[in-house]
């Protein structure tokens, strides 16, 4: 088990929820400013201290000197008394939906079925009551996606009820509406690149038109380069791998933002996908 798995399971799904924008220190509820050179050492909280302020589920406030707000999302009842919370992945894969204008934040987490969980599961956090509700597994137990850890899945930026999902070695990027439970295929790399390739580490532009990821080889698991797909024109674009190092993609919005600002030239293969994504806007 990786250190990431251990860390994720130790906290039992306690996720800190940001209540204000980072620059707005004056309006933030709790917290303080310190420097990297500060000699101050704050004591580690014991298990009993943590249990004294973390509820079975729902919102809470960290003790002084922090006084910031957080919420406990999962507990043992979600895992049939076991320990089933999967590693949540990197921060650029959105685990919380775009909840502007709604009292409810939708959150999904992977709950390992082999350890008592129901597979990828949807939770709702009420901003007014600070209560958390387990809304149930995203997929029926008969669906292969129910066995996935949900690492690399992410919410659409523009559609509050839509998730982008895929199997860990899947050839398709899928779009899933958590309200209607409808699943649709965004694109499949098989017709374009063959049955021996699959997608890895996907991301999508904020307008949901351009999607990018790494193309990998079944069997050897080699990274073959970056692939992008423009959905409205059904166009593929691929850049080859760079000799001597793996090729991966940054999130789509990162490429678009950087190139829109800097205007990188099309002088090597690494900029092909980047240019495609800017043009896709």
The 8 nearest C-alpha neighbors of each residue, nearest first, counted from 0:
[[1, 4, 2, 5, 3, 6, 86, 8],
 [2, 0, 4, 3, 5, 6, 86, 7],
 [1, 3, 5, 4, 6, 0, 7, 86],
 [2, 4, 6, 1, 5, 7, 86, 0],
 [5, 3, 86, 7, 1, 2, 6, 8],
 [6, 4, 2, 8, 3, 7, 9, 1],
 [5, 7, 9, 3, 4, 8, 2, 10],
 [8, 6, 4, 86, 5, 9, 10, 3],
 [7, 9, 11, 5, 10, 6, 84, 4],
 [10, 8, 6, 11, 7, 5, 12, 4],
 [9, 11, 8, 12, 13, 7, 6, 14],
 [12, 10, 8, 9, 13, 73, 74, 7],
 [11, 13, 73, 10, 72, 14, 71, 7],
 [14, 12, 71, 10, 11, 72, 70, 15],
 [15, 13, 70, 12, 71, 16, 69, 72],
 [14, 16, 69, 70, 17, 13, 68, 71],
 [17, 15, 69, 18, 14, 70, 68, 67],
 [18, 16, 19, 15, 20, 68, 69, 21],
 [17, 19, 16, 20, 27, 28, 68, 67],
 [20, 18, 27, 17, 21, 23, 26, 28],
 [19, 21, 23, 22, 18, 17, 27, 24],
 [20, 22, 23, 19, 24, 27, 17, 18],
 [23, 21, 24, 20, 19, 25, 27, 26],
 [22, 24, 25, 21, 26, 20, 27, 19],
 [25, 23, 27, 26, 22, 21, 20, 31],
 [24, 26, 23, 27, 22, 28, 29, 19],
 [27, 25, 24, 23, 28, 19, 20, 29],
 [28, 26, 24, 25, 19, 29, 23, 18],
 [29, 27, 67, 26, 30, 66, 18, 68],
 [30, 28, 66, 67, 65, 27, 31, 68],
 [29, 31, 65, 67, 66, 28, 32, 64],
 [32, 30, 33, 29, 65, 64, 24, 66],
 [31, 33, 34, 30, 24, 35, 65, 29],
 [34, 32, 31, 37, 35, 36, 39, 30],
 [35, 33, 37, 36, 32, 38, 39, 31],
 [34, 36, 37, 33, 38, 39, 32, 40],
 [37, 35, 34, 38, 33, 39, 40, 32],
 [36, 38, 34, 39, 35, 33, 40, 32],
 [39, 37, 36, 40, 35, 34, 41, 33],
 [40, 38, 37, 41, 36, 33, 34, 42],
 [41, 39, 38, 42, 37, 43, 36, 33],
 [40, 42, 39, 43, 44, 64, 38, 65],
 [43, 41, 44, 40, 45, 39, 64, 48],
 [44, 42, 45, 41, 40, 46, 48, 49],
 [43, 45, 48, 42, 49, 46, 47, 41],
 [46, 44, 48, 47, 49, 43, 50, 42],
 [45, 47, 49, 48, 50, 44, 51, 43],
 [46, 48, 50, 45, 49, 51, 44, 52],
 [49, 47, 51, 45, 50, 46, 44, 52],
 [48, 50, 46, 51, 47, 52, 53, 45],
 [51, 49, 47, 53, 48, 52, 46, 54],
 [50, 52, 48, 49, 53, 47, 54, 46],
 [53, 51, 50, 49, 54, 59, 48, 61],
 [52, 54, 50, 49, 51, 59, 55, 71],
 [55, 53, 56, 52, 57, 71, 59, 50],
 [54, 56, 74, 53, 57, 71, 73, 72],
 [55, 57, 71, 54, 72, 131, 73, 74],
 [58, 56, 130, 131, 70, 71, 129, 72],
 [57, 59, 70, 129, 69, 130, 71, 56],
 [60, 58, 69, 70, 68, 53, 61, 57],
 [59, 61, 68, 67, 66, 69, 62, 58],
 [60, 62, 66, 67, 65, 68, 59, 63],
 [63, 61, 66, 65, 64, 60, 52, 67],
 [64, 62, 65, 66, 61, 29, 67, 30],
 [63, 65, 66, 62, 30, 31, 29, 61],
 [66, 64, 30, 63, 67, 62, 29, 61],
 [67, 65, 29, 61, 62, 63, 60, 30],
 [68, 66, 29, 65, 61, 60, 30, 28],
 [69, 67, 60, 59, 61, 66, 16, 70],
 [68, 70, 15, 16, 59, 58, 60, 14],
 [71, 69, 58, 57, 59, 14, 72, 15],
 [70, 72, 13, 56, 57, 73, 14, 58],
 [71, 73, 12, 13, 56, 70, 131, 57],
 [74, 72, 12, 71, 11, 77, 56, 13],
 [73, 75, 76, 77, 11, 55, 56, 72],
 [74, 76, 80, 78, 77, 81, 79, 82],
 [75, 77, 79, 78, 80, 74, 73, 81],
 [78, 76, 75, 74, 79, 116, 73, 80],
 [77, 79, 116, 115, 81, 75, 80, 76],
 [80, 78, 115, 76, 81, 77, 75, 116],
 [81, 79, 75, 78, 76, 82, 77, 115],
 [80, 82, 78, 79, 115, 75, 114, 83],
 [83, 81, 78, 84, 114, 8, 75, 80],
 [82, 84, 111, 114, 110, 78, 116, 115],
 [85, 83, 110, 8, 109, 82, 111, 86],
 [86, 84, 109, 110, 148, 87, 83, 111],
 [85, 87, 4, 7, 88, 3, 84, 150],
 [86, 88, 85, 150, 108, 89, 7, 109],
 [89, 87, 150, 86, 151, 90, 92, 91],
 [88, 90, 91, 92, 87, 151, 150, 93],
 [89, 91, 92, 93, 88, 94, 87, 153],
 [92, 90, 89, 93, 250, 153, 88, 202],
 [93, 91, 153, 90, 89, 151, 94, 152],
 [92, 94, 153, 154, 95, 91, 90, 96],
 [93, 95, 106, 107, 153, 92, 154, 96],
 [96, 94, 106, 93, 105, 104, 97, 154],
 [95, 97, 105, 154, 159, 98, 104, 106],
 [96, 98, 159, 99, 156, 95, 157, 158],
 [97, 99, 101, 104, 96, 100, 159, 103],
 [100, 98, 101, 97, 102, 104, 159, 96],
 [101, 99, 98, 102, 103, 97, 104, 159],
 [100, 102, 98, 103, 99, 104, 126, 97],
 [103, 101, 126, 125, 127, 104, 100, 98],
 [102, 104, 125, 101, 124, 123, 126, 105],
 [103, 105, 124, 98, 123, 96, 106, 95],
 [104, 106, 123, 96, 95, 122, 103, 124],
 [107, 105, 95, 122, 94, 121, 123, 104],
 [106, 108, 121, 120, 94, 122, 119, 105],
 [109, 107, 120, 119, 110, 87, 121, 106],
 [108, 110, 119, 148, 85, 149, 118, 84],
 [111, 109, 116, 118, 84, 83, 119, 85],
 [110, 112, 83, 116, 113, 118, 114, 109],
 [113, 111, 116, 115, 117, 114, 118, 110],
 [112, 114, 111, 115, 116, 83, 146, 110],
 [115, 113, 83, 112, 111, 116, 81, 82],
 [114, 116, 78, 79, 112, 113, 81, 83],
 [117, 115, 112, 78, 110, 111, 83, 118],
 [116, 118, 112, 136, 110, 119, 111, 120],
 [117, 119, 145, 110, 112, 111, 116, 146],
 [120, 118, 109, 108, 110, 136, 137, 149],
 [119, 121, 136, 137, 107, 108, 135, 118],
 [120, 122, 107, 134, 135, 106, 136, 137],
 [123, 121, 133, 106, 134, 132, 105, 107],
 [122, 124, 105, 132, 131, 104, 103, 106],
 [125, 123, 131, 104, 103, 130, 126, 129],
 [126, 124, 103, 129, 130, 127, 128, 102],
 [127, 125, 129, 102, 128, 103, 124, 104],
 [126, 128, 125, 129, 102, 130, 103, 124],
 [127, 129, 130, 125, 126, 58, 124, 131],
 [130, 128, 58, 125, 126, 127, 57, 124],
 [129, 131, 57, 128, 125, 124, 58, 132],
 [132, 130, 124, 57, 123, 56, 72, 125],
 [133, 131, 123, 122, 134, 124, 130, 72],
 [132, 134, 122, 135, 121, 123, 131, 120],
 [135, 133, 122, 121, 132, 123, 136, 120],
 [134, 136, 133, 120, 121, 137, 122, 117],
 [137, 135, 120, 138, 117, 119, 118, 121],
 [136, 138, 120, 119, 121, 135, 139, 177],
 [139, 137, 145, 136, 142, 140, 144, 119],
 [138, 140, 141, 142, 145, 137, 136, 144],
 [139, 141, 142, 145, 138, 143, 117, 118],
 [140, 142, 139, 143, 145, 138, 144, 146],
 [141, 143, 144, 140, 139, 145, 138, 146],
 [144, 142, 145, 146, 141, 147, 140, 166],
 [143, 145, 147, 146, 142, 166, 138, 165],
 [144, 146, 118, 143, 138, 147, 142, 140],
 [147, 145, 144, 118, 143, 112, 148, 111],
 [146, 148, 144, 149, 145, 166, 118, 119],
 [147, 149, 109, 150, 85, 111, 119, 146],
 [150, 148, 109, 152, 147, 119, 151, 108],
 [151, 149, 88, 148, 152, 87, 86, 109],
 [150, 152, 200, 149, 92, 153, 88, 201],
 [153, 151, 164, 149, 150, 163, 92, 165],
 [152, 154, 93, 92, 163, 162, 94, 151],
 [155, 153, 162, 93, 96, 161, 163, 156],
 [154, 156, 158, 161, 157, 162, 153, 159],
 [157, 155, 205, 158, 97, 154, 159, 206],
 [156, 158, 155, 206, 205, 159, 97, 207],
 [157, 159, 155, 161, 160, 156, 97, 154],
 [160, 158, 97, 96, 161, 157, 98, 155],
 [161, 159, 176, 177, 158, 178, 162, 96],
 [162, 160, 176, 158, 175, 155, 159, 154],
 [163, 161, 154, 175, 153, 155, 174, 164],
 [162, 164, 174, 153, 152, 173, 154, 175],
 [165, 163, 152, 173, 162, 174, 172, 153],
 [166, 164, 172, 173, 169, 167, 171, 152],
 [165, 167, 169, 168, 144, 147, 164, 171],
 [166, 168, 169, 165, 147, 199, 198, 150],
 [169, 167, 166, 197, 198, 170, 199, 165],
 [170, 168, 166, 171, 197, 167, 165, 198],
 [169, 171, 197, 198, 187, 188, 189, 168],
 [172, 170, 187, 169, 186, 173, 165, 188],
 [171, 173, 165, 185, 186, 184, 164, 187],
 [174, 172, 184, 164, 185, 183, 163, 165],
 [173, 175, 163, 183, 182, 162, 184, 164],
 [174, 176, 182, 162, 161, 181, 177, 163],
 [177, 175, 161, 180, 181, 178, 160, 179],
 [176, 178, 180, 160, 179, 175, 161, 137],
 [179, 177, 176, 180, 160, 181, 161, 175],
 [178, 180, 181, 176, 177, 175, 160, 182],
 [181, 179, 177, 176, 178, 182, 175, 137],
 [180, 182, 179, 176, 175, 183, 177, 178],
 [183, 181, 175, 174, 180, 176, 173, 184],
 [182, 184, 174, 173, 185, 175, 181, 176],
 [185, 183, 173, 186, 172, 174, 171, 182],
 [184, 186, 173, 172, 174, 183, 187, 171],
 [185, 187, 184, 171, 172, 188, 173, 228],
 [186, 188, 171, 189, 170, 172, 190, 185],
 [187, 189, 191, 170, 192, 190, 171, 186],
 [188, 190, 193, 194, 192, 191, 187, 170],
 [191, 189, 188, 193, 192, 187, 194, 186],
 [190, 192, 188, 189, 193, 187, 235, 194],
 [193, 191, 189, 188, 190, 196, 194, 195],
 [194, 192, 189, 195, 190, 196, 191, 188],
 [193, 195, 189, 196, 192, 190, 197, 188],
 [194, 196, 217, 193, 216, 197, 189, 192],
 [197, 195, 216, 215, 194, 217, 193, 214],
 [196, 198, 170, 215, 169, 168, 214, 216],
 [199, 197, 214, 170, 213, 169, 215, 212],
 [198, 200, 213, 212, 201, 214, 197, 215],
 [201, 199, 212, 151, 213, 202, 198, 248],
 [200, 202, 212, 211, 199, 151, 203, 210],
 [201, 203, 250, 211, 251, 210, 212, 200],
 [204, 202, 210, 251, 209, 207, 211, 205],
 [203, 205, 251, 252, 207, 209, 206, 210],
 [204, 206, 156, 207, 157, 252, 203, 155],
 [205, 207, 204, 208, 157, 156, 209, 280],
 [208, 206, 204, 205, 209, 203, 155, 157],
 [207, 209, 230, 206, 229, 231, 204, 210],
 [210, 208, 229, 204, 228, 203, 207, 230],
 [209, 211, 203, 228, 227, 202, 204, 229],
 [212, 210, 227, 202, 201, 226, 203, 228],
 [211, 213, 201, 200, 226, 248, 199, 225],
 [212, 214, 225, 199, 247, 224, 198, 226],
 [213, 215, 198, 223, 224, 197, 225, 222],
 [214, 216, 222, 197, 223, 221, 196, 220],
 [217, 215, 196, 220, 221, 219, 195, 218],
 [216, 218, 220, 195, 196, 219, 215, 197],
 [217, 219, 220, 216, 221, 195, 196, 215],
 [218, 220, 221, 217, 216, 215, 222, 195],
 [221, 219, 216, 217, 218, 215, 222, 223],
 [222, 220, 216, 219, 215, 223, 217, 245],
 [221, 223, 215, 224, 245, 214, 246, 220],
 [224, 222, 240, 215, 214, 221, 239, 216],
 [225, 223, 240, 239, 246, 238, 214, 222],
 [224, 226, 213, 238, 237, 212, 214, 247],
 [225, 227, 237, 212, 211, 236, 213, 214],
 [228, 226, 211, 236, 210, 235, 272, 237],
 [227, 229, 235, 210, 234, 209, 230, 211],
 [230, 228, 209, 234, 233, 208, 232, 231],
 [229, 231, 233, 208, 232, 228, 209, 234],
 [230, 232, 233, 229, 208, 234, 209, 279],
 [231, 233, 234, 230, 229, 228, 208, 235],
 [234, 232, 230, 229, 231, 228, 235, 186],
 [233, 235, 229, 232, 228, 236, 230, 231],
 [236, 234, 228, 227, 229, 237, 233, 226],
 [235, 237, 227, 226, 272, 228, 234, 275],
 [236, 238, 226, 225, 272, 227, 239, 235],
 [237, 239, 268, 225, 224, 271, 269, 272],
 [240, 238, 224, 223, 268, 241, 237, 225],
 [241, 239, 224, 223, 246, 242, 245, 238],
 [240, 242, 244, 243, 246, 239, 245, 224],
 [243, 241, 244, 240, 245, 246, 239, 223],
 [242, 244, 241, 245, 240, 246, 222, 221],
 [243, 245, 242, 241, 246, 240, 222, 247],
 [246, 244, 222, 247, 240, 241, 243, 242],
 [245, 247, 224, 240, 222, 241, 244, 225],
 [248, 246, 213, 225, 245, 224, 249, 212],
 [249, 247, 212, 225, 213, 250, 246, 211],
 [248, 250, 251, 253, 254, 247, 202, 212],
 [251, 249, 202, 253, 252, 248, 203, 254],
 [252, 250, 204, 203, 253, 254, 202, 249],
 [251, 253, 255, 204, 254, 250, 256, 205],
 [254, 252, 256, 251, 250, 255, 257, 249],
 [255, 253, 257, 251, 252, 273, 256, 258],
 [254, 256, 277, 252, 258, 253, 257, 259],
 [257, 255, 253, 259, 254, 258, 252, 260],
 [258, 256, 260, 254, 259, 255, 261, 253],
 [257, 259, 262, 261, 260, 255, 256, 263],
 [260, 258, 256, 257, 262, 261, 255, 277],
 [259, 261, 258, 257, 262, 256, 255, 263],
 [260, 262, 258, 263, 259, 257, 256, 264],
 [263, 261, 258, 259, 260, 264, 257, 274],
 [262, 264, 258, 261, 265, 270, 274, 259],
 [265, 263, 266, 262, 270, 274, 267, 258],
 [266, 264, 270, 267, 271, 263, 274, 268],
 [265, 267, 264, 270, 268, 269, 271, 263],
 [268, 266, 269, 270, 265, 271, 264, 238],
 [269, 267, 238, 271, 270, 239, 266, 265],
 [268, 270, 267, 271, 238, 272, 273, 239],
 [269, 271, 273, 268, 272, 265, 267, 274],
 [272, 270, 274, 273, 268, 269, 238, 275],
 [271, 273, 275, 274, 270, 227, 276, 238],
 [272, 274, 270, 276, 271, 275, 254, 277],
 [275, 273, 277, 271, 276, 272, 270, 278],
 [276, 274, 272, 278, 273, 277, 279, 271],
 [275, 277, 279, 273, 274, 278, 255, 272],
 [276, 278, 255, 274, 279, 280, 275, 273],
 [279, 277, 275, 280, 276, 274, 273, 255],
 [280, 278, 276, 277, 275, 209, 229, 208],
 [279, 278, 277, 276, 208, 209, 255, 206]]
